[in-house]
């Protein structure tokens, strides 16, 4: 989960899963989305993303 997630200010936050193997790119994307109030989780690869996707409902999945 992204450490930059702000306190929940919306009734239902937009949940986003970022799938990115580059740590810097993952961190930048996470920070940008968290700034806009999204609840952001991250995965380093596709296999990890599938496991997370099966356990939580995401409104958006971003992959490179």
C-alpha positions as CSV (number, residue, x, y, z in Angstrom):
1,X,0.0,0.0,0.0
2,X,1.2,3.5,-0.7
3,X,2.5,5.3,2.3
4,X,1.3,8.7,1.0
5,X,-2.4,7.8,1.2
6,X,-4.3,10.8,2.7
7,X,-7.1,10.3,5.3
8,X,-10.3,9.2,3.6
9,X,-12.2,12.4,2.7
10,X,-14.7,10.8,0.3
11,X,-17.5,8.3,1.1
12,X,-16.0,5.8,-1.4
13,X,-12.4,6.4,-2.4
14,X,-11.3,5.4,-5.9
15,X,-9.2,2.2,-5.4
16,X,-6.2,1.8,-7.7
17,X,-3.7,-1.0,-8.2
18,X,-0.4,0.1,-9.7
19,X,1.6,-2.7,-11.3
20,X,5.1,-1.5,-12.0
21,X,8.5,-3.3,-11.6
22,X,10.5,0.0,-11.4
23,X,10.5,1.2,-7.8
24,X,10.9,4.9,-8.6
25,X,8.1,4.8,-11.2
26,X,5.9,3.0,-8.8
27,X,6.5,5.6,-6.1
28,X,5.9,8.5,-8.4
29,X,2.6,7.1,-9.7
30,X,1.5,6.2,-6.2
31,X,2.2,9.7,-4.9
32,X,0.4,11.4,-7.8
33,X,-2.7,9.3,-7.3
34,X,-2.7,9.6,-3.5
35,X,-2.5,13.4,-3.9
36,X,-5.9,13.2,-5.6
37,X,-7.4,11.1,-2.8
38,X,-7.1,7.7,-4.4
39,X,-6.6,4.6,-2.2
40,X,-3.5,3.1,-3.9
41,X,-2.0,-0.4,-3.6
42,X,1.1,-1.5,-5.5
43,X,2.4,-4.7,-7.0
44,X,5.9,-5.4,-8.4
45,X,4.8,-7.9,-11.1
46,X,1.8,-9.5,-12.8
47,X,1.6,-12.5,-10.5
48,X,1.5,-10.3,-7.4
49,X,-1.1,-8.1,-9.1
50,X,-3.4,-11.1,-9.8
51,X,-3.2,-12.2,-6.2
52,X,-4.1,-8.7,-5.0
53,X,-6.8,-8.3,-7.6
54,X,-8.5,-11.5,-6.5
55,X,-8.6,-10.3,-2.9
56,X,-9.8,-6.7,-3.3
57,X,-12.0,-4.9,-5.7
58,X,-10.2,-2.2,-7.6
59,X,-11.9,0.5,-9.8
60,X,-8.7,0.9,-11.8
61,X,-5.6,-1.2,-12.5
62,X,-2.6,0.6,-14.1
63,X,0.1,-1.6,-15.7
64,X,3.1,-0.8,-17.9
